[in-house]
Amino acid sequence: MTALATAAPRGSRQLAGTGTLLRFALRRDRVMIPVWIAVNALMVLSMPNTLKGLYGTAAERADLVRQMETNASFRALIGPVFDTSIGALTAWRVGVFAAALAAVTSLLVVVRHTRDEEESGRQELVASGMVGRRASLTAALLAAAVANTVLALLVTAGLAGQGGSGALSFGLGLAGAGMVFATMAAIVAQLTESARLARGLTAAVLGAAFVLRAAGDSATDDGSSVLTWLSPLGWVENQRSFAGERWWVLLLFAAATAVQGVLAYALAGRRDVGMSFLPTRPGPAAGRLGTAAALAWRLQRGGVLGWSIGFFVAGIVYGGLTDGAADLVRDNDSAREIFQRMGGRSGLTDAFLASMVGMLGLIAALYVVASVLRLYGEESSGRAEPLLANAVGRLRWAAGHLAIAFGGSVWIMFLAGLGFAVGYGRQIGPILGACLVQVPAIWVIGGIAVLLYGVLPRGATAAWGVAGAVLLLGWVGPALNVPQPVLDISPFGHLPKLPGAEMAWGPVAVLTVIAVALVTAGLAGLRRRDMTT
Amino acid sequence: MTKAITVSGLHKAFGATHALDGLDLDVERGEVHGFLGPNGAGKSTTIRVLLGLLRADSGAAQVLGRDPWSDAVEVHRRIAYVPGDVTLWRNLSGGEVIDLYGRLRGGLDQRRRAELIERFELDPTKKGRTYSKGNRQKVALVAAFASDVDLLILDEPTSGLDPLMEEVFQRCVTEERDRGRTVLLSSHILSEVEELCDRVSIIRKGRTVESGSLADLRHLTRTSVTAELAGPPNGLAHLPGVHDLDVQGRRVRLQVDTDKLDAVLRQLSESGVRSLTSTPPTLEELFLRHYQDELDEVSR
């Protein structure tokens, strides 16, 4: 009995070392957290200006609100509008996305400092020091709290011009959503043995929250559906920031954070370091894998499946929005102009389709970079070395992964086209063509990743920066009136804006040749260089 | 028949660090060759050159009669490699990795695979991330010993193995030799090398400082002699090759260069020998002698 009593956690020593671990966590995340927060804050704080440009007069804004009330598919995507002020429209336009971004930041931070540490075995070393049993989890949650607090401060200060209390309400809402998912990640991190699964499951919960809110908002135009109230993302819109704030909604964030936090600590106290409540299932005693290419597919198939589902669903969603969007934009000169800059000067429907397809193309650049950099991950983790000590040439090994990266780009764009066919139902051929015409530009980004990896392996992750810059140019460039020569830096800027515009084979051929040249140069570099360890 | 491995005058620099500085290495077919050196001496760098993972700056290397850089794939068909720190794919089971490696080499002997899994007490159904260090090491060892290859390159392969598994490992290496295979065993566990190796090469700071059979090497070093004499010893101090002479009454302890042992024994017997023990140098002493100045530097 006494043994049990002494085993129960008690006393302040449970938290010994939390301060040190928190400083250590913030130091390790000194790049990651600021970048995520900066991107999020930029997205929020640039919105009032964008909206002023698009809907400058009160009449235009009133128009927009009226259309939202009748357009269920757009409400599902973005949420309901509660007022015609610029502040309320900002909260409407970016609220769900900024909250989701804060949630992703928080879940990454928490999993990184809890399950990741345990899985890698580093936690053992840390826990052997003067570190309390609850210190690691506390430090991880505090690190997420610091990130969310900074975000709330930036948003509150940046939007104060639109109304101080609305800005405070909105900032606190974003931070609240972040903390709900920080504590959710803390629970999931106790359940799974791998950090990757913990991240995936928490992200799935976030996805479910988005779907619940979308379903609720398509059913009602004031966020009053039960489904919306079940989703923390729905709480953000139901705070009605800049539209007669409902402060009590903040209590929901606080309560959810507290309850989930208590649950996470309770679970953490009932398990051993490194163990989990959902243990890994055993695998087969014998394997069928026999080639490097089969291994590459085995390692990447999960990712390819995820991207495939995502692109197909995105195609259906955007396809379903197409008719409504064209109506919406038709009455607004500046919105029409932006779509035409992104999507071409033909019919408005075609312009909308072209800009959505173009956006998916930009996102596919992230896929190709992630897939190519698997090579780098295999090499830097030390797994490539014994593999290449077998009768596997480097080029053959790389070819397996590159086939998935470059072939997969074609495949997911094709699936997006099929999704459009399901969601929109017309122009199936031209839209499929528009999706596939993105591929050469995606390949150029993939080619840059291959070149970086082959020639400068230690700088290979810079390929993310390239993809991010291209994404930024293509996404916000047209809205910010960035001059054409700058837009032309991105390979996507040279593609014909299909459907609607004339097909131009010239740029497509040139981009393909550039991509092939980049890959060839990268592989030549890989063949000649030392493998790093 | 060509040698299994020939390396001469190998140089490799990483920036300002000269990892290999004119290294030589010869491994005969069918022998177990010990490759000794402290951390950072260049053992792993040499092995990576032999595997074609690094390209040497200068010097010549041949593995199984071929160039390890330009003929990497052909060479690797006949090689099995075990690194000192095995990393596995988190979601592949140990059994899947063993079979993959076997197929990527010359093939896998299924009977031997089953037997080795038994002997190493390995659970092949566990996923990569759930293995302990020692068990990850066993996965690579089973894959290597069960593969149909001519040359095994083992880079500190027993780190993380317990003494029982170390014993199993040593028996496996002996079996490999009996089957006519060549083993290059990089290690700093000297008892392991002493037990298993026909010949050893000792390297230091990227250079080979000693190479030959253990008997050859011992010949070059000192034997410890302890003797109880009938009368007082004399003349020992002036003999060539005698070191660390310690006389306490009729009890004598000394170190002598092994090729000068004869003269010392003659001198001792002049005083009448009551008892005598003579110990050949252990590999450890041999090894330490080459690194003595480094040790001195550390202790200073």
Interface residues (C-beta under 8 A of the other chain):
Chain A: E119 E193 S194 R196 T280 R281 P282 G283 P284 A285 A286 G287 R288 L289 G290 T291 A292 L295 R298 L299 S381 G382 R383 E385 P386 L387 L388 A389 N390 A391 V392 G393 R394 R396 R528 R529 D530 M531 T533
Chain B: R48 L51 G52 L53 L54 R55 A72 V73 E74 H76 R77 I79 Y81 V82 P83 D85 V86 T87 L88 W89 R90 N91 L92 S93 G95 E96 V97 I98 D99 L100 Y101 R103 L104 R105 G106 D123 P124 T125 K126 K127 R129 T130 A140 I153
